[in-house]
């Protein structure tokens, strides 16, 4: 680990007061996990995550992705994943920074940059090693917590530097996608937005491809390359996350919720719910509520508030 990363790890360790520590800096959180976790389903919003200690495994569709201290993960799309902290202990807890991406800022930066970036990357996520210069920018960003009077003016400048350095590096093609400048990715983003808004509505892939001006074969291929799931698999996972949120917040019983999210068969709903969340709906929700009563931060178990990763 480079010198700036070591400094950053020490700085973050002092500030990590709980499982999830929300900093005074907009959209920047600290995560601390003191023991390995079981596989946990989440939906990542567009974000950058930087591990400073420990390691993590993420299952995205049929892909298994491992990353560890000194590496950053970026996603440009809403990404259903199953994740687990692999390496962590009370003496050496898993530590990570999470920055939610600002699409307008990325677009503004791209408009100011003097040379085009490659559009060859089709996946909506990427992992890479963090450079010394990039780690130093992260360090200066976190250190602003010691000078709250400087945050409003200086934090946006450092965030621009972080994004600029990433746009110039191996993760630049994925970060560029969030701006919608690549027409191919913009079409896929439109499809993702439609599915998230109409998750309870049955659709034919051919019809959705037509609405985004793509051939069915190209649409299916690019969609799966971007999020690791086919369009129908993506919709199924979104349905199940929404069902879990409804059940947790007591918006209806299992049968009513299954119908609300688009299932016609209760047995199919229960089977697919159990496969994703590890337990039938009623038992899973009881466990979540017990965890809530035990004081776990709501962001870590409520799909309605999940904005990133643990």
Secondary structure, DSSP 8 states (H G I E B T S, - for coil): --HHHHHHHHHHHHH--SSEEE-SSTTEEEEEESS----EEEEE-SEEEEEEESEEEEEETTEEEEEETTEEEEESS-EEEEEEEEE--SSS-EEEEEEE--HHHHHHHHHH-SS--------SEEEEE--HHHHHHHHHHHHGGG-HHHIIIIIHHHHHHHHHHHHTSTTHHHHHHTTT-SHHHHHHHHHHHHHHHTTTS---HHHHHHHTT--HHHHHHHHHHHHSS-HHHHHHHHHHHHHHHHHHTTSS-HHHHHHHTT-S-HHHHHHHHHHHHSS-HHHHHHHHHHHHHTT--GGGT-TTT--S--
